[in-house]
Structures are given as C-alpha cells and as structure tokens.
Amino acid sequence: MNIPIPAETPDPNIDKPTLPETEPQPIPEQEPPGTTPPPKEEPPSTMPPVIV
C-alpha cells in the first residue's frame, strides 16, 4: 500500500506566522500623570436583599 505524500508540507508556524517586517506601530499617546480619572467602583456582585 502506498502512503500518499502531501503535495505541500504544512507550515510549522501556522499558529504564529512570521510576519514580514513592517513599519513599527505608533506608540499611543499616554495621558500625563495626574489626569487619569479615578477608577469606577464596581457594583456589588450579589443583589441587595429586597425588603417586602
């Protein structure tokens, strides 16, 4: 029985392909320190008890 030989070997870097060299991504402008808004308070994960 002959073993079929694939016409093309699969790319070993199929999950992480090597990307061609491109221009570096511009660094996003960061807000200067002291201007960041205060963190929002997260709502409680449980519902408050309902008084009937």
N, CA, C and O atoms as a CHARMM CRD file, in Angstrom:
* protein
*
  208
    1    1 MET  N      0.85400  -1.18200   0.00000 PROA 1      0.00000
    2    1 MET  CA     0.00000   0.00000   0.00000 PROA 1      0.00000
    3    1 MET  C      0.89500   1.24000   0.00000 PROA 1      0.00000
    4    1 MET  O      1.82500   1.35700   0.79800 PROA 1      0.00000
    5    2 ASN  N      0.59500   2.14100  -0.89900 PROA 2      0.00000
    6    2 ASN  CA     1.40200   3.35500  -0.99500 PROA 2      0.00000
    7    2 ASN  C      0.88800   4.40700  -0.01400 PROA 2      0.00000
    8    2 ASN  O     -0.31700   4.59100   0.15700 PROA 2      0.00000
    9    3 ILE  N      1.82300   5.07900   0.61300 PROA 3      0.00000
   10    3 ILE  CA     1.45400   6.15400   1.53300 PROA 3      0.00000
   11    3 ILE  C      1.37000   7.44300   0.71700 PROA 3      0.00000
   12    3 ILE  O      2.35600   7.83800   0.09300 PROA 3      0.00000
   13    4 PRO  N      0.22200   8.09800   0.71000 PROA 4      0.00000
   14    4 PRO  CA     0.12800   9.34500  -0.06700 PROA 4      0.00000
   15    4 PRO  C      1.02100  10.42400   0.52800 PROA 4      0.00000
   16    4 PRO  O      1.01200  10.65700   1.73700 PROA 4      0.00000
   17    5 ILE  N      1.78000  11.06600  -0.32000 PROA 5      0.00000
   18    5 ILE  CA     2.67600  12.13500   0.12200 PROA 5      0.00000
   19    5 ILE  C      1.95700  13.46200  -0.12500 PROA 5      0.00000
   20    5 ILE  O      1.52000  13.72800  -1.24500 PROA 5      0.00000
   21    6 PRO  N      1.83100  14.29000   0.90700 PROA 6      0.00000
   22    6 PRO  CA     1.14800  15.57200   0.68900 PROA 6      0.00000
   23    6 PRO  C      1.91400  16.42900  -0.31000 PROA 6      0.00000
   24    6 PRO  O      3.14500  16.42000  -0.34100 PROA 6      0.00000
   25    7 ALA  N      1.17900  17.15600  -1.11400 PROA 7      0.00000
   26    7 ALA  CA     1.81300  17.98900  -2.13100 PROA 7      0.00000
   27    7 ALA  C      2.64000  19.09400  -1.48500 PROA 7      0.00000
   28    7 ALA  O      3.65000  19.52500  -2.04100 PROA 7      0.00000
   29    8 GLU  N      2.21500  19.54700  -0.32300 PROA 8      0.00000
   30    8 GLU  CA     2.92800  20.63700   0.34000 PROA 8      0.00000
   31    8 GLU  C      2.94500  20.33200   1.82700 PROA 8      0.00000
   32    8 GLU  O      1.91600  19.97500   2.40100 PROA 8      0.00000
   33    9 THR  N      4.10000  20.47100   2.45200 PROA 9      0.00000
   34    9 THR  CA     4.17200  20.20200   3.88800 PROA 9      0.00000
   35    9 THR  C      3.50000  21.35500   4.62600 PROA 9      0.00000
   36    9 THR  O      3.65800  22.51300   4.24000 PROA 9      0.00000
   37   10 PRO  N      2.75900  21.05000   5.67100 PROA 10     0.00000
   38   10 PRO  CA     2.09500  22.13200   6.40600 PROA 10     0.00000
   39   10 PRO  C      3.11600  23.06000   7.04600 PROA 10     0.00000
   40   10 PRO  O      4.20500  22.63900   7.43800 PROA 10     0.00000
   41   11 ASP  N      2.74700  24.31100   7.14100 PROA 11     0.00000
   42   11 ASP  CA     3.64700  25.30400   7.71500 PROA 11     0.00000
   43   11 ASP  C      3.75300  25.06800   9.22100 PROA 11     0.00000
   44   11 ASP  O      2.73400  25.07700   9.91200 PROA 11     0.00000
   45   12 PRO  N      4.95100  24.85900   9.74000 PROA 12     0.00000
   46   12 PRO  CA     5.06100  24.63100  11.19500 PROA 12     0.00000
   47   12 PRO  C      4.67500  25.86500  12.00200 PROA 12     0.00000
   48   12 PRO  O      4.32500  25.74900  13.17600 PROA 12     0.00000
   49   13 ASN  N      4.73300  27.03800  11.38900 PROA 13     0.00000
   50   13 ASN  CA     4.38000  28.27100  12.09800 PROA 13     0.00000
   51   13 ASN  C      2.97200  28.71600  11.73200 PROA 13     0.00000
   52   13 ASN  O      2.71000  29.91100  11.59700 PROA 13     0.00000
   53   14 ILE  N      2.06400  27.75300  11.57100 PROA 14     0.00000
   54   14 ILE  CA     0.71200  28.11500  11.13500 PROA 14     0.00000
   55   14 ILE  C     -0.00100  28.93400  12.20400 PROA 14     0.00000
   56   14 ILE  O     -0.80300  29.81000  11.88000 PROA 14     0.00000
   57   15 ASP  N      0.28800  28.65300  13.49500 PROA 15     0.00000
   58   15 ASP  CA    -0.36200  29.40700  14.56000 PROA 15     0.00000
   59   15 ASP  C      0.29100  30.76600  14.76600 PROA 15     0.00000
   60   15 ASP  O     -0.38100  31.74400  15.09300 PROA 15     0.00000
   61   16 LYS  N      1.61800  30.82400  14.57200 PROA 16     0.00000
   62   16 LYS  CA     2.34000  32.08400  14.74500 PROA 16     0.00000
   63   16 LYS  C      3.12700  32.34800  13.47300 PROA 16     0.00000
   64   16 LYS  O      4.33800  32.13100  13.44200 PROA 16     0.00000
   65   17 PRO  N      2.46100  32.81300  12.42300 PROA 17     0.00000
   66   17 PRO  CA     3.18900  33.03300  11.17700 PROA 17     0.00000
   67   17 PRO  C      4.19900  34.15900  11.33600 PROA 17     0.00000
   68   17 PRO  O      3.97400  35.11900  12.07400 PROA 17     0.00000
   69   18 THR  N      5.30600  34.02400  10.63600 PROA 18     0.00000
   70   18 THR  CA     6.31400  35.07500  10.68800 PROA 18     0.00000
   71   18 THR  C      5.84400  36.20400   9.79000 PROA 18     0.00000
   72   18 THR  O      5.70500  36.03400   8.57900 PROA 18     0.00000
   73   19 LEU  N      5.60400  37.34600  10.39100 PROA 19     0.00000
   74   19 LEU  CA     5.08800  38.47300   9.63200 PROA 19     0.00000
   75   19 LEU  C      6.25000  39.21100   8.97400 PROA 19     0.00000
   76   19 LEU  O      7.33100  39.31800   9.55400 PROA 19     0.00000
   77   20 PRO  N      6.03000  39.70900   7.78500 PROA 20     0.00000
   78   20 PRO  CA     7.09600  40.48500   7.14800 PROA 20     0.00000
   79   20 PRO  C      7.35000  41.77200   7.91600 PROA 20     0.00000
   80   20 PRO  O      6.46300  42.29800   8.58800 PROA 20     0.00000
   81   21 GLU  N      8.56900  42.26900   7.80600 PROA 21     0.00000
   82   21 GLU  CA     8.92400  43.49800   8.52300 PROA 21     0.00000
   83   21 GLU  C      8.06200  44.64300   8.00600 PROA 21     0.00000
   84   21 GLU  O      8.01100  44.90700   6.80500 PROA 21     0.00000
   85   22 THR  N      7.39100  45.31100   8.92700 PROA 22     0.00000
   86   22 THR  CA     6.56000  46.45200   8.55400 PROA 22     0.00000
   87   22 THR  C      6.99300  47.64000   9.39500 PROA 22     0.00000
   88   22 THR  O      7.86900  47.52900  10.25200 PROA 22     0.00000
   89   23 GLU  N      6.37200  48.76300   9.13900 PROA 23     0.00000
   90   23 GLU  CA     6.71300  49.94300   9.92700 PROA 23     0.00000
   91   23 GLU  C      6.31100  49.70200  11.37500 PROA 23     0.00000
   92   23 GLU  O      5.27600  49.08800  11.63200 PROA 23     0.00000
   93   24 PRO  N      7.11000  50.17300  12.32100 PROA 24     0.00000
   94   24 PRO  CA     6.74000  49.96600  13.73200 PROA 24     0.00000
   95   24 PRO  C      5.43300  50.66700  14.04400 PROA 24     0.00000
   96   24 PRO  O      5.15000  51.75400  13.54000 PROA 24     0.00000
   97   25 GLN  N      4.64400  50.01900  14.88700 PROA 25     0.00000
   98   25 GLN  CA     3.35500  50.59800  15.25100 PROA 25     0.00000
   99   25 GLN  C      3.59000  51.88700  16.03900 PROA 25     0.00000
  100   25 GLN  O      4.47000  51.92500  16.90000 PROA 25     0.00000
  101   26 PRO  N      2.82500  52.93900  15.76300 PROA 26     0.00000
  102   26 PRO  CA     2.98700  54.17400  16.54700 PROA 26     0.00000
  103   26 PRO  C      2.57300  53.93800  17.99300 PROA 26     0.00000
  104   26 PRO  O      1.59100  53.24900  18.26900 PROA 26     0.00000
  105   27 ILE  N      3.33300  54.51600  18.90100 PROA 27     0.00000
  106   27 ILE  CA     3.02300  54.35400  20.32300 PROA 27     0.00000
  107   27 ILE  C      1.82600  55.24700  20.64200 PROA 27     0.00000
  108   27 ILE  O      1.87600  56.44800  20.37900 PROA 27     0.00000
  109   28 PRO  N      0.75400  54.68800  21.20100 PROA 28     0.00000
  110   28 PRO  CA    -0.40700  55.53600  21.52100 PROA 28     0.00000
  111   28 PRO  C     -0.03600  56.58100  22.56400 PROA 28     0.00000
  112   28 PRO  O      0.73000  56.32000  23.49200 PROA 28     0.00000
  113   29 GLU  N     -0.59400  57.76000  22.38800 PROA 29     0.00000
  114   29 GLU  CA    -0.27200  58.82500  23.33400 PROA 29     0.00000
  115   29 GLU  C     -0.85100  58.47200  24.69800 PROA 29     0.00000
  116   29 GLU  O     -2.01900  58.10600  24.82800 PROA 29     0.00000
  117   30 GLN  N      0.00100  58.59500  25.70600 PROA 30     0.00000
  118   30 GLN  CA    -0.45800  58.30600  27.05800 PROA 30     0.00000
  119   30 GLN  C     -0.78300  59.61900  27.74900 PROA 30     0.00000
  120   30 GLN  O     -0.12900  60.63800  27.53100 PROA 30     0.00000
  121   31 GLU  N     -1.81500  59.57000  28.59000 PROA 31     0.00000
  122   31 GLU  CA    -2.18100  60.78000  29.30900 PROA 31     0.00000
  123   31 GLU  C     -1.09000  61.09600  30.32900 PROA 31     0.00000
  124   31 GLU  O     -0.53200  60.18400  30.94000 PROA 31     0.00000
  125   32 PRO  N     -0.78500  62.36600  30.51500 PROA 32     0.00000
  126   32 PRO  CA     0.23100  62.70500  31.51700 PROA 32     0.00000
  127   32 PRO  C     -0.23800  62.28400  32.90500 PROA 32     0.00000
  128   32 PRO  O     -1.44000  62.26100  33.17100 PROA 32     0.00000
  129   33 PRO  N      0.69400  61.95400  33.78700 PROA 33     0.00000
  130   33 PRO  CA     0.28900  61.50400  35.13600 PROA 33     0.00000
  131   33 PRO  C     -0.49900  62.59100  35.85500 PROA 33     0.00000
  132   33 PRO  O     -0.20200  63.78000  35.73600 PROA 33     0.00000
  133   34 GLY  N     -1.50000  62.16100  36.59800 PROA 34     0.00000
  134   34 GLY  CA    -2.31900  63.10600  37.35800 PROA 34     0.00000
  135   34 GLY  C     -3.61500  63.45000  36.65600 PROA 34     0.00000
  136   34 GLY  O     -4.47900  64.09900  37.24500 PROA 34     0.00000
  137   35 THR  N     -3.77100  63.02700  35.40100 PROA 35     0.00000
  138   35 THR  CA    -5.00500  63.34900  34.68200 PROA 35     0.00000
  139   35 THR  C     -5.86500  62.11200  34.48600 PROA 35     0.00000
  140   35 THR  O     -6.91600  62.17900  33.85000 PROA 35     0.00000
  141   36 THR  N     -5.42200  60.97600  35.03200 PROA 36     0.00000
  142   36 THR  CA    -6.21300  59.76100  34.85700 PROA 36     0.00000
  143   36 THR  C     -7.44900  59.85000  35.74500 PROA 36     0.00000
  144   36 THR  O     -7.34600  60.25600  36.90300 PROA 36     0.00000
  145   37 PRO  N     -8.61000  59.48000  35.22400 PROA 37     0.00000
  146   37 PRO  CA    -9.82700  59.54600  36.04300 PROA 37     0.00000
  147   37 PRO  C     -9.76400  58.50600  37.15700 PROA 37     0.00000
  148   37 PRO  O     -9.10400  57.47900  37.00400 PROA 37     0.00000
  149   38 PRO  N    -10.43800  58.75700  38.26800 PROA 38     0.00000
  150   38 PRO  CA   -10.42500  57.76300  39.35400 PROA 38     0.00000
  151   38 PRO  C    -11.11600  56.48800  38.90200 PROA 38     0.00000
  152   38 PRO  O    -12.04700  56.53900  38.09900 PROA 38     0.00000
  153   39 PRO  N    -10.67200  55.34900  39.40500 PROA 39     0.00000
  154   39 PRO  CA   -11.30000  54.08500  38.99000 PROA 39     0.00000
  155   39 PRO  C    -12.75300  54.03400  39.43200 PROA 39     0.00000
  156   39 PRO  O    -13.10600  54.48100  40.52300 PROA 39     0.00000
  157   40 LYS  N    -13.58900  53.47700  38.55800 PROA 40     0.00000
  158   40 LYS  CA   -15.01200  53.38000  38.88100 PROA 40     0.00000
  159   40 LYS  C    -15.21900  52.26100  39.89200 PROA 40     0.00000
  160   40 LYS  O    -14.57400  51.21500  39.82000 PROA 40     0.00000
  161   41 GLU  N    -16.12900  52.49500  40.83600 PROA 41     0.00000
  162   41 GLU  CA   -16.43400  51.45700  41.81500 PROA 41     0.00000
  163   41 GLU  C    -17.30400  50.40800  41.15000 PROA 41     0.00000
  164   41 GLU  O    -18.29500  50.72400  40.49200 PROA 41     0.00000
  165   42 GLU  N    -16.91700  49.15500  41.33300 PROA 42     0.00000
  166   42 GLU  CA   -17.69800  48.08300  40.72900 PROA 42     0.00000
  167   42 GLU  C    -18.96200  47.84600  41.55400 PROA 42     0.00000
  168   42 GLU  O    -18.91400  47.89100  42.78300 PROA 42     0.00000
  169   43 PRO  N    -20.08700  47.59600  40.89300 PROA 43     0.00000
  170   43 PRO  CA   -21.31000  47.30300  41.64600 PROA 43     0.00000
  171   43 PRO  C    -21.15400  45.97900  42.38800 PROA 43     0.00000
  172   43 PRO  O    -20.37800  45.12200  41.96500 PROA 43     0.00000
  173   44 PRO  N    -21.87800  45.80600  43.47900 PROA 44     0.00000
  174   44 PRO  CA   -21.76000  44.53600  44.21800 PROA 44     0.00000
  175   44 PRO  C    -22.17400  43.36500  43.34000 PROA 44     0.00000
  176   44 PRO  O    -23.09600  43.46500  42.53100 PROA 44     0.00000
  177   45 SER  N    -21.47100  42.25800  43.52000 PROA 45     0.00000
  178   45 SER  CA   -21.74300  41.10100  42.67100 PROA 45     0.00000
  179   45 SER  C    -23.05100  40.41600  43.06100 PROA 45     0.00000
  180   45 SER  O    -23.65100  39.71800  42.24300 PROA 45     0.00000
  181   46 THR  N    -23.49900  40.61100  44.31000 PROA 46     0.00000
  182   46 THR  CA   -24.75300  39.97800  44.73500 PROA 46     0.00000
  183   46 THR  C    -25.84900  41.03500  44.78900 PROA 46     0.00000
  184   46 THR  O    -25.58300  42.21300  45.02700 PROA 46     0.00000
  185   47 MET  N    -27.07100  40.60000  44.56600 PROA 47     0.00000
  186   47 MET  CA   -28.19200  41.53900  44.62200 PROA 47     0.00000
  187   47 MET  C    -28.45500  41.89900  46.08400 PROA 47     0.00000
  188   47 MET  O    -28.39500  41.03500  46.95800 PROA 47     0.00000
  189   48 PRO  N    -28.74500  43.17500  46.34800 PROA 48     0.00000
  190   48 PRO  CA   -29.06400  43.54100  47.73800 PROA 48     0.00000
  191   48 PRO  C    -30.38200  42.89700  48.15100 PROA 48     0.00000
  192   48 PRO  O    -31.24700  42.67600  47.30300 PROA 48     0.00000
  193   49 PRO  N    -30.55300  42.59600  49.42500 PROA 49     0.00000
  194   49 PRO  CA   -31.81000  41.95100  49.85500 PROA 49     0.00000
  195   49 PRO  C    -32.98400  42.89700  49.64700 PROA 49     0.00000
  196   49 PRO  O    -32.91000  44.08700  49.95100 PROA 49     0.00000
  197   50 VAL  N    -34.05900  42.34200  49.12600 PROA 50     0.00000
  198   50 VAL  CA   -35.25900  43.14700  48.87100 PROA 50     0.00000
  199   50 VAL  C    -36.18600  42.99500  50.06100 PROA 50     0.00000
  200   50 VAL  O    -36.59100  41.88700  50.41200 PROA 50     0.00000
  201   51 ILE  N    -36.52100  44.12500  50.68200 PROA 51     0.00000
  202   51 ILE  CA   -37.41800  44.09300  51.84400 PROA 51     0.00000
  203   51 ILE  C    -38.84000  44.27500  51.33600 PROA 51     0.00000
  204   51 ILE  O    -39.14000  45.24600  50.64200 PROA 51     0.00000
  205   52 VAL  N    -39.71600  43.33400  51.68600 PROA 52     0.00000
  206   52 VAL  CA   -41.10300  43.39600  51.20900 PROA 52     0.00000
  207   52 VAL  C    -41.98100  43.89000  52.32600 PROA 52     0.00000
  208   52 VAL  O    -43.19200  44.02000  52.14800 PROA 52     0.00000
